[in-house]
Amino acid sequence: MTLNSVEGAKPGSVIGSVRAHDHREVTSGSQVTYLVVGGTDHEGTFMVDRLTGDVYLARELDYEKGSRYTLQIEVDDFSKAYPSTHMVQLEISVQDSNDHAPEFPEDPVTIVIPENIQAGSSIYTFQATDKDGSGPNSEIRYSIQQRWPDIPELFSLDPVTGVLKLGRELDHEETSSLFLVVHAMDSASDPSQRLWGSVTARVFVTDENDNAPIFSSPTAVSVMEDQPVGFVLLYVMARDADQGENGRVSYRIQSGNTAG
């Protein structure tokens, strides 16, 4: 004998009847009683009405705590002519409902990548969890919902694995930080019942020494003869587009002619 009930059903709900499923002949006018004498319901989730055989909930069902129960029920027929006792095994199957949204372990997350990382490289894997039972209610798909700045084709996100890949080359001097909002949505059969969670990702692009200094001062200068020692001939100026120590410029004379 098998009964089905949906997760989330409230205490007091009748989920079926032993009498309706017990096909043994009952003597007309006799009194029949039902008593749970064993099974796997150790917490008293189900109760059976002693006189009617109705099975009802004593506790709210949670699929994640238990998806299948067995009750051993003693059925006593107190007929004066033919009293009898027999056992009925009742199998109760709990159907999962989509009552848990996907969750990320931390929010926000920080991703640090060097500016010289190659396009196509995997830079992070988003991993959300869904506490619903196995099946569509816990199958997660990922998508990028927002990005700033909105640079086309900069990132791609695998909807199944959650792997984030770089779609094009980066330049710290142009973009040093970015923000993404990633959604994780379950795959409930009814689209209107699907639940989702989100996480904000902060992406920082670290500077690499990928720019050489560029001189902005003249490469030739004229000077009148007989200038005193210490006379300033030229201010040499160079600029490096890198930042921090990578952009600091120092000067020295590397070579020259014999008169220099």
C-alpha positions as CSV (number, residue, x, y, z in Angstrom):
1,M,0.0,0.0,0.0
2,T,1.5,3.3,-1.1
3,L,0.5,6.9,-0.3
4,N,2.1,10.1,-1.7
5,S,2.4,13.5,0.1
6,V,4.0,16.8,-0.9
7,E,6.7,18.4,1.2
8,G,5.4,21.4,3.1
9,A,2.0,19.8,3.9
10,K,0.8,21.1,7.3
11,P,0.3,19.1,10.5
12,G,-3.3,17.8,10.6
13,S,-3.5,17.2,6.9
14,V,-5.0,13.8,5.9
15,I,-2.9,12.2,3.2
16,G,-4.9,9.0,2.8
17,S,-6.7,6.1,4.4
18,V,-5.7,2.6,5.4
19,R,-9.4,1.5,5.2
20,A,-9.7,2.7,1.6
21,H,-6.6,0.7,0.5
22,D,-7.1,-2.4,2.6
23,H,-9.0,-4.8,0.3
24,R,-9.6,-7.5,2.9
25,E,-13.3,-8.2,3.4
26,V,-14.6,-6.7,6.6
27,T,-17.7,-8.3,8.3
28,S,-20.7,-6.0,8.1
29,G,-21.4,-4.3,11.4
30,S,-18.1,-5.2,12.9
31,Q,-15.7,-2.8,14.6
32,V,-12.3,-2.4,13.0
33,T,-9.4,-0.6,14.6
34,Y,-6.0,0.5,13.3
35,L,-2.8,0.7,15.2
36,V,0.8,1.6,14.1
37,V,3.1,-1.1,15.6
38,G,6.3,-0.5,13.7
39,G,8.1,1.1,10.7
40,T,10.7,3.8,10.0
41,D,8.8,6.8,11.3
42,H,10.8,7.1,14.5
43,E,9.8,10.8,15.1
44,G,6.1,10.4,15.0
45,T,5.6,12.3,11.7
46,F,2.4,10.3,10.8
47,M,-0.6,9.3,12.9
48,V,-3.3,6.8,12.0
49,D,-6.8,7.3,13.3
50,R,-7.6,4.3,15.4
51,L,-11.3,4.0,14.2
52,T,-11.3,5.5,10.7
53,G,-7.9,4.4,9.4
54,D,-7.2,7.9,8.1
55,V,-3.5,8.8,7.9
56,Y,-2.6,12.3,8.9
57,L,0.4,14.4,9.6
58,A,1.6,15.1,13.1
59,R,4.6,17.2,11.9
60,E,5.3,19.2,8.8
61,L,7.0,17.2,6.1
62,D,10.5,18.1,5.0
63,Y,11.8,16.1,1.9
64,E,15.4,16.9,2.9
65,K,14.9,15.2,6.3
66,G,13.0,12.2,4.9
67,S,11.7,11.2,1.5
68,R,10.3,7.8,2.2
69,Y,8.6,6.2,5.2
70,T,7.3,2.8,6.1
71,L,4.5,2.1,8.6
72,Q,3.5,-1.3,9.9
73,I,-0.2,-1.1,10.8
74,E,-2.1,-3.8,12.8
75,V,-5.7,-4.0,11.6
76,D,-8.1,-5.7,14.1
77,D,-11.6,-6.8,13.1
78,F,-13.6,-7.4,16.3
79,S,-16.4,-9.4,14.5
80,K,-18.3,-11.6,16.9
81,A,-18.5,-14.3,14.3
82,Y,-15.0,-14.1,12.7
83,P,-12.6,-11.9,14.6
84,S,-9.3,-11.4,12.9
85,T,-6.0,-9.5,12.9
86,H,-3.8,-8.8,10.0
87,M,-0.8,-6.5,9.2
88,V,-0.7,-3.8,6.5
89,Q,2.6,-2.3,5.3
90,L,2.1,1.3,4.3
91,E,4.7,3.0,2.1
92,I,4.6,6.8,2.2
93,S,6.5,8.8,-0.5
94,V,7.3,12.5,0.1
95,Q,7.5,14.6,-3.1
96,D,10.0,17.4,-3.1
97,S,8.8,21.0,-3.4
98,N,11.0,23.8,-4.5
99,D,11.4,25.5,-1.1
100,H,15.1,26.4,-1.1
101,A,16.8,29.0,-3.3
102,P,20.4,28.6,-4.5
103,E,22.9,30.1,-2.1
104,F,26.5,31.3,-2.6
105,P,29.0,30.5,0.3
106,E,30.1,34.2,0.4
107,D,29.0,37.5,-0.9
108,P,30.7,39.6,-2.2
109,V,33.7,37.6,-3.7
110,T,37.0,39.2,-4.8
111,I,38.8,38.1,-7.9
112,V,42.3,39.3,-8.6
113,I,43.9,38.8,-12.0
114,P,47.0,40.2,-13.8
115,E,46.5,42.4,-16.7
116,N,48.6,40.2,-19.0
117,I,46.4,37.1,-18.5
118,Q,45.5,35.6,-21.9
119,A,42.0,35.8,-23.4
120,G,40.1,32.5,-22.9
121,S,41.7,31.8,-19.5
122,S,39.4,30.6,-16.6
123,I,39.6,33.2,-13.8
124,Y,37.0,32.0,-11.3
125,T,34.4,29.3,-10.6
126,F,31.1,30.3,-9.1
127,Q,29.6,27.5,-6.9
128,A,26.1,27.8,-5.4
129,T,24.3,25.1,-3.5
130,D,20.6,24.3,-3.4
131,K,19.2,22.3,-0.4
132,D,16.3,20.9,-2.3
133,G,16.4,17.1,-3.1
134,S,18.0,15.7,-6.2
135,G,16.3,16.6,-9.5
136,P,15.4,19.9,-11.3
137,N,14.7,21.7,-8.0
138,S,18.4,21.6,-7.1
139,E,19.9,21.8,-10.6
140,I,21.5,25.3,-10.9
141,R,22.2,27.4,-14.0
142,Y,24.4,30.5,-13.8
143,S,24.1,33.9,-15.7
144,I,25.7,37.3,-15.5
145,Q,22.9,39.8,-14.7
146,Q,24.9,43.0,-14.4
147,R,28.4,44.2,-15.2
148,W,30.2,47.5,-14.7
149,P,31.7,48.9,-16.8
150,D,29.7,47.2,-19.5
151,I,32.6,46.1,-21.8
152,P,31.2,43.8,-24.6
153,E,32.5,40.2,-24.6
154,L,34.9,40.8,-21.8
155,F,33.6,37.8,-19.7
156,S,31.8,34.6,-20.5
157,L,30.1,32.4,-17.9
158,D,29.4,28.7,-18.4
159,P,25.7,28.3,-17.3
160,V,26.2,24.8,-16.0
161,T,29.7,24.7,-14.4
162,G,29.8,28.4,-13.3
163,V,33.3,28.8,-14.8
164,L,34.1,32.5,-15.6
165,K,36.4,33.0,-18.5
166,L,38.1,36.1,-19.9
167,G,36.9,36.9,-23.4
168,R,39.4,39.6,-24.4
169,E,42.7,41.1,-23.2
170,L,42.8,43.5,-20.2
171,D,44.8,46.7,-19.7
172,H,45.2,47.9,-16.1
173,E,45.8,51.4,-17.4
174,E,42.4,51.4,-19.0
175,T,40.4,49.3,-16.6
176,S,41.7,48.6,-13.1
177,S,38.5,47.2,-11.5
178,L,35.2,45.7,-12.6
179,F,32.0,44.5,-10.9
180,L,29.7,41.6,-11.8
181,V,26.4,40.4,-10.4
182,V,25.9,36.7,-11.0
183,H,22.6,34.8,-10.6
184,A,22.2,31.2,-9.8
185,M,18.7,29.9,-10.6
186,D,17.3,26.4,-10.0
187,S,15.5,24.4,-12.8
188,A,12.1,23.7,-11.3
189,S,9.7,22.2,-13.8
190,D,7.3,25.1,-13.4
191,P,9.3,28.3,-14.5
192,S,7.1,30.5,-12.3
193,Q,8.3,28.5,-9.2
194,R,12.0,28.8,-9.9
195,L,14.1,30.4,-7.2
196,W,17.4,32.2,-7.5
197,G,20.3,33.7,-5.5
198,S,22.9,36.2,-6.5
199,V,26.5,37.2,-5.7
200,T,28.5,40.4,-6.4
201,A,32.0,39.8,-7.8
202,R,34.7,42.5,-7.5
203,V,37.4,42.0,-10.1
204,F,40.7,43.8,-9.6
205,V,43.2,43.9,-12.5
206,T,46.8,44.1,-11.2
207,D,49.4,46.2,-13.0
208,E,52.2,44.5,-14.9
209,N,55.4,46.2,-16.1
210,D,54.2,46.2,-19.7
211,N,54.9,49.8,-20.7
212,A,58.4,51.2,-21.5
213,P,59.2,54.9,-20.7
214,I,58.6,57.3,-23.5
215,F,60.6,60.5,-23.8
216,S,58.7,63.7,-24.2
217,S,61.7,66.1,-24.3
218,P,63.7,67.0,-27.4
219,T,66.3,64.6,-28.7
220,A,68.7,67.4,-29.8
221,V,69.6,70.8,-28.3
222,S,71.8,73.7,-29.3
223,V,74.0,75.6,-26.9
224,M,76.2,78.7,-27.2
225,E,79.9,78.2,-26.6
226,D,81.6,79.4,-23.5
227,Q,78.7,78.5,-21.2
228,P,79.9,78.0,-17.5
229,V,80.2,74.7,-15.9
230,G,76.9,73.6,-14.4
231,F,74.8,75.4,-17.1
232,V,71.6,73.6,-17.6
233,L,71.3,72.4,-21.3
234,L,68.2,70.4,-21.2
235,Y,65.6,68.9,-18.9
236,V,65.1,65.3,-19.9
237,M,61.5,64.1,-19.4
238,A,60.1,60.6,-19.9
239,R,56.8,59.1,-18.9
240,D,55.9,55.5,-18.1
241,A,52.2,54.5,-18.4
242,D,52.5,51.8,-15.7
243,Q,51.6,52.6,-12.1
244,G,53.5,52.6,-8.8
245,E,57.0,51.3,-8.9
246,N,56.5,50.1,-12.5
247,G,55.8,53.7,-13.6
248,R,58.7,55.4,-11.7
249,V,61.4,56.6,-14.1
250,S,65.1,57.1,-13.3
251,Y,67.8,58.5,-15.7
252,R,71.4,57.8,-16.5
253,I,73.7,58.5,-19.4
254,Q,74.1,55.2,-21.2
255,S,76.6,56.2,-24.0
256,G,77.8,59.1,-26.0
257,N,80.7,60.4,-28.1
258,T,84.2,61.1,-26.8
259,A,83.5,64.8,-26.4
260,G,80.4,64.0,-24.2
